[in-house]
Amino acid sequence: MHNLPIGTGIGLVVAGWLYPYLKQLPFGKLPGDIAFKSGDISFIFPVVTCTVISIVLSIILNLLR
C-alpha cells in the first residue's frame, strides 16, 4: 500500500514522456466517441475508447493472474 503513490508518480512521468507518441494514436477519435465543439468550448467524452481500453486491460490482467 505504501508503494502506490510511488508507482502512480512513476506511471505519470512515463505517460508524460510518451505523450507525444500516444497522442498520435486514434484513441479518442473512434466511432461512437462523443465530441461537441461550439466556438471556444469543446467537450469530448470517449465512450468507445474507454470501453476498448477497459476490455484490453481486463484481458491482459486476467492472463497475468
C-alpha positions in Angstrom: 0.0 0.0 0.0 2.9 2.3 0.7 4.2 1.8 -2.9 1.0 3.1 -4.5 1.9 6.8 -4.6 5.4 6.0 -5.9 4.0 3.7 -8.6 1.4 6.3 -9.6 4.1 9.0 -9.8 6.4 6.8 -12.0 3.4 6.0 -14.2 2.6 9.7 -14.7 6.2 10.5 -15.5 6.3 7.7 -18.1 3.0 8.8 -19.6 4.4 12.3 -19.8 7.4 11.1 -21.7 5.3 9.0 -24.1 2.6 11.7 -24.6 4.0 12.9 -28.0 3.7 9.4 -29.3 0.5 8.5 -27.6 -1.4 11.4 -28.9 -0.9 10.2 -32.5 -2.9 7.0 -31.8 -6.5 7.0 -32.9 -7.8 6.7 -29.3 -10.4 9.3 -28.5 -11.4 9.5 -32.2 -13.1 6.1 -32.6 -16.6 5.8 -33.9 -19.1 6.2 -31.0 -16.9 8.7 -29.1 -18.9 11.8 -28.3 -17.3 15.1 -29.4 -19.1 18.5 -29.3 -17.5 21.8 -30.4 -19.1 25.2 -30.3 -17.0 28.3 -30.6 -14.3 28.3 -27.9 -15.9 25.4 -26.0 -15.2 21.8 -26.7 -16.5 18.6 -24.9 -15.1 15.2 -25.6 -16.4 12.0 -24.0 -14.6 9.0 -25.4 -17.1 6.3 -24.6 -15.9 3.7 -27.0 -12.2 4.4 -26.4 -12.7 3.8 -22.6 -14.6 0.6 -23.3 -11.9 -0.7 -25.6 -9.1 0.1 -23.1 -11.1 -1.5 -20.3 -11.6 -4.7 -22.2 -8.0 -4.9 -23.3 -6.7 -4.2 -19.8 -9.1 -6.8 -18.3 -7.9 -9.5 -20.7 -4.2 -8.7 -20.0 -4.6 -8.6 -16.2 -6.6 -11.9 -16.2 -3.9 -13.5 -18.3 -1.2 -12.4 -15.9 -3.1 -13.6 -12.9 
